[in-house]
Amino acid sequence: MIYDVAIIGGGVIGCAILNKLTRIGKKCVLLEKGSDVSVGTTKANSGIVHAGFDAKPNTLKAILNVKGAKLFPGLCKELDVPFKQNGALVIGNDMSVVNSLYERGLQNGVQGLKVLDRQAVLEKVPSITDNITCGLYAETSAIVSPYEFAIALAEESVINGAQVVLNFTLSDFKKASEGYSLSDGTNQIIAKKIVVAVGGAHNEVAEILNATKYDLKYRRGEYYLLDKGAMDIGGYTIFPLPTKDSKGVLISATTSGNIIVGPTSIPSETDSTITTKYGLDDIASKANSMLSNVNLRKNIRVFSGVRTLVGDDFVIEKDSKNSDIINVTGICSPGLSASPAIAEYVLDLLGFENKEVVIKKLEPKIRTQYLSSNEINKLIAKEPRYGKIVCRCEGITEMEIINAINSPLKPTSVDAIKRRTRAGMGRCQGGFCFLKVMELLAKEHNIKIDDITKENQNSRIIVGDIR
Ligand SMILES: Cc1cc2nc3c(=O)[nH]c(=O)nc-3n(C[C@H](O)[C@H](O)[C@H](O)COP(=O)(O)OP(=O)(O)OC[C@H]3O[C@@H](n4cnc5c(N)ncnc54)[C@H](O)[C@@H]3O)c2cc1C
């Protein structure tokens, strides 16, 4: 088979491109180094679909953020992905900065912006500190589950004929009689065009493709993730006034009802995702300067994600040495928000018309968490495994986990199941359900439990004989 396009990298950008190209009827393959999609920066960010008032006007960041944000509600509905337009507040004590953000937002075409005085901010969030004198309200700002979004984009593509090759690390590239041959030493893929969307690994892949390398810089963002109900913030996303390097430490609701506090913006030599005392202390002090009810004792996890930057804007362009290669890198924030629009931009660079063909839709997921007892009882009557709780913290049943294991990408790791079902995402962080999830994975895939990994191939959990 000769593919129209091979996309290298299965983060939200690669998955959005795969989905868009599949929707217009192109034969596509996604090549991902990890054992699942969304294992890079896409799984570790704030999950905000930004309204678009922050980016410098007329940049790709500004244009594609605003366009992408408008596409999100419809896409999330079609893909059955958790999404909520919760509104954002930028709060601080400098009205001139608030006014400039408002003006910038208008220039970028953002609707639903409102400048607020202290009293108006207080009415929305009563726990603001005495430092806060003003704010900007952005009605269209929203929250999404970033990994569920990327997974659903890939899943819908797969049920419509796209191929996703996991555990594929490109090692060889050559010209073929038609198109190009891409190999990892085991699989050989032939494609007419190539899109490189590997985030911070761009230069490694560019080396193999003999394509352009960029001056990549990294900034690490560390977070606290708090338990559900940890603090009342009115459901909003609350930002400080932005700095030159970042949108600052935010406090936000997540689509699952947790509270996220972060990120830092720490320059890093590599794309390492460590967390540090320095970073976490910085988050605490910045969050406490905005709200008086920050409750970090309700923390259930700390984590970090790494932004890849190239200069001040996204890089989305044909390679200067080979116009069959499209480079997509430097996709830092607001890359998630812009992802559906980035996909359309790439489609244009590839010379395809944006005309979707009729496609199969994903079956809506059964999420017992959101069902009434009556609805759950009806499900149990048909399938008793909807009555067996595996993850006590999040209330996830055995059948939901089995559904996830048999979903289009056939996930094999414990973390892949966590991203799809939330089993292990609660306050015990998998303490009770981890082993049960491993057993279900082994049984459904008919493999030995020793072969189950936490995430990628080198993260085996059981090593050696435990009897
Ligand atoms: C702290 C932080 C907060 C953020 N908050 C937001 C936010 O709230 N809203 C927003 O809009 N944006 C946000 N962003 C930005 C957003 O997360 C990114 O723009 C987006 O995730 C980038 O996706 P990507 O697909 O380019 O990269 P990635 O998700 O990193 O995907 C790249 C993929 O390529 C794979 N890969 C690497 N090398 C190879 C190889 N050799 N072969 C095959 N595959 C390979 C990786 O395994 C990975 O899966 C944030 C980013 C950070 C770090």
The ligand as an SDF file (V2000), in Angstrom:
LIG
                    3D

 53 58  0  0  0  0  0  0  0  0999 V2000
    3.2000   22.9910   30.7070 C   0  0  0  0  0  0  0  0  0  0  0  0
    2.4060   23.1320   29.4500 C   0  0  0  0  0  0  0  0  0  0  0  0
    1.1270   23.6720   29.4780 C   0  0  0  0  0  0  0  0  0  0  0  0
    0.4010   23.8150   28.3000 C   0  0  0  0  0  0  0  0  0  0  0  0
   -0.8890   24.2480   28.3730 N   0  0  0  0  0  0  0  0  0  0  0  0
   -1.6020   24.3750   27.2350 C   0  0  0  0  0  0  0  0  0  0  0  0
   -2.9580   24.7700   27.2950 C   0  0  0  0  0  0  0  0  0  0  0  0
   -3.5520   24.8940   28.3550 O   0  0  0  0  0  0  0  0  0  0  0  0
   -3.5980   24.9890   26.1170 N   0  0  0  0  0  0  0  0  0  0  0  0
   -2.9830   24.8440   24.9200 C   0  0  0  0  0  0  0  0  0  0  0  0
   -3.6010   25.1310   23.9060 O   0  0  0  0  0  0  0  0  0  0  0  0
   -1.7170   24.3830   24.8350 N   0  0  0  0  0  0  0  0  0  0  0  0
   -1.0310   24.1340   25.9620 C   0  0  0  0  0  0  0  0  0  0  0  0
    0.2440   23.6630   25.9120 N   0  0  0  0  0  0  0  0  0  0  0  0
    0.8170   23.3320   24.6010 C   0  0  0  0  0  0  0  0  0  0  0  0
    0.3710   21.9570   24.1240 C   0  0  0  0  0  0  0  0  0  0  0  0
    0.4560   21.0010   25.1490 O   0  0  0  0  0  0  0  0  0  0  0  0
    1.2580   21.5610   22.9520 C   0  0  0  0  0  0  0  0  0  0  0  0
    1.1650   22.5650   21.9770 O   0  0  0  0  0  0  0  0  0  0  0  0
    0.8770   20.2510   22.3180 C   0  0  0  0  0  0  0  0  0  0  0  0
    0.6830   19.2310   23.2440 O   0  0  0  0  0  0  0  0  0  0  0  0
    1.9750   19.8560   21.3240 C   0  0  0  0  0  0  0  0  0  0  0  0
    1.6280   18.6510   20.7490 O   0  0  0  0  0  0  0  0  0  0  0  0
    2.6150   17.9150   19.7570 P   0  0  0  0  0  0  0  0  0  0  0  0
    1.7980   16.8830   19.0820 O   0  0  0  0  0  0  0  0  0  0  0  0
    3.3390   18.9110   18.9130 O   0  0  0  0  0  0  0  0  0  0  0  0
    3.7410   17.2950   20.6860 O   0  0  0  0  0  0  0  0  0  0  0  0
    3.7520   15.9710   21.5800 P   0  0  0  0  0  0  0  0  0  0  0  0
    2.5010   15.8100   22.3370 O   0  0  0  0  0  0  0  0  0  0  0  0
    5.0160   15.9950   22.3600 O   0  0  0  0  0  0  0  0  0  0  0  0
    3.7870   14.8030   20.5160 O   0  0  0  0  0  0  0  0  0  0  0  0
    4.9390   14.4480   19.8010 C   0  0  0  0  0  0  0  0  0  0  0  0
    4.8970   12.9370   19.6180 C   0  0  0  0  0  0  0  0  0  0  0  0
    5.9600   12.5390   18.7910 O   0  0  0  0  0  0  0  0  0  0  0  0
    6.4450   11.3020   19.2620 C   0  0  0  0  0  0  0  0  0  0  0  0
    7.8040   11.1100   18.7660 N   0  0  0  0  0  0  0  0  0  0  0  0
    8.9440   11.6640   19.2080 C   0  0  0  0  0  0  0  0  0  0  0  0
    9.9740   11.2110   18.4850 N   0  0  0  0  0  0  0  0  0  0  0  0
    9.4770   10.3590   17.5650 C   0  0  0  0  0  0  0  0  0  0  0  0
   10.0530    9.5590   16.5450 C   0  0  0  0  0  0  0  0  0  0  0  0
   11.3790    9.5490   16.3340 N   0  0  0  0  0  0  0  0  0  0  0  0
    9.2510    8.7850   15.7870 N   0  0  0  0  0  0  0  0  0  0  0  0
    7.9160    8.7610   16.0110 C   0  0  0  0  0  0  0  0  0  0  0  0
    7.3140    9.5050   16.9850 N   0  0  0  0  0  0  0  0  0  0  0  0
    8.0950   10.2940   17.7410 C   0  0  0  0  0  0  0  0  0  0  0  0
    6.3640   11.4300   20.7740 C   0  0  0  0  0  0  0  0  0  0  0  0
    6.3680   10.1640   21.4010 O   0  0  0  0  0  0  0  0  0  0  0  0
    5.0670   12.1770   20.9400 C   0  0  0  0  0  0  0  0  0  0  0  0
    3.9610   11.3050   21.1170 O   0  0  0  0  0  0  0  0  0  0  0  0
    0.9850   23.4550   27.0710 C   0  0  0  0  0  0  0  0  0  0  0  0
    2.2640   22.8890   27.0430 C   0  0  0  0  0  0  0  0  0  0  0  0
    2.9510   22.6930   28.2290 C   0  0  0  0  0  0  0  0  0  0  0  0
    4.2710   22.0150   28.2150 C   0  0  0  0  0  0  0  0  0  0  0  0
  1  2  1  0
  2  3  1  0
  2 52  2  0
  3  4  2  0
  4  5  1  0
  4 50  1  0
  5  6  2  0
  6  7  1  0
  6 13  1  0
  7  8  2  0
  7  9  1  0
  9 10  1  0
 10 11  2  0
 10 12  1  0
 12 13  2  0
 13 14  1  0
 14 15  1  0
 14 50  1  0
 15 16  1  0
 16 17  1  0
 16 18  1  0
 18 19  1  0
 18 20  1  0
 20 21  1  0
 20 22  1  0
 22 23  1  0
 23 24  1  0
 24 25  2  0
 24 26  1  0
 24 27  1  0
 27 28  1  0
 28 29  2  0
 28 30  1  0
 28 31  1  0
 31 32  1  0
 32 33  1  0
 33 34  1  0
 33 48  1  0
 34 35  1  0
 35 36  1  0
 35 46  1  0
 36 37  1  0
 36 45  1  0
 37 38  2  0
 38 39  1  0
 39 40  1  0
 39 45  2  0
 40 41  1  0
 40 42  2  0
 42 43  1  0
 43 44  2  0
 44 45  1  0
 46 47  1  0
 46 48  1  0
 48 49  1  0
 50 51  2  0
 51 52  1  0
 52 53  1  0
M  END
$$$$
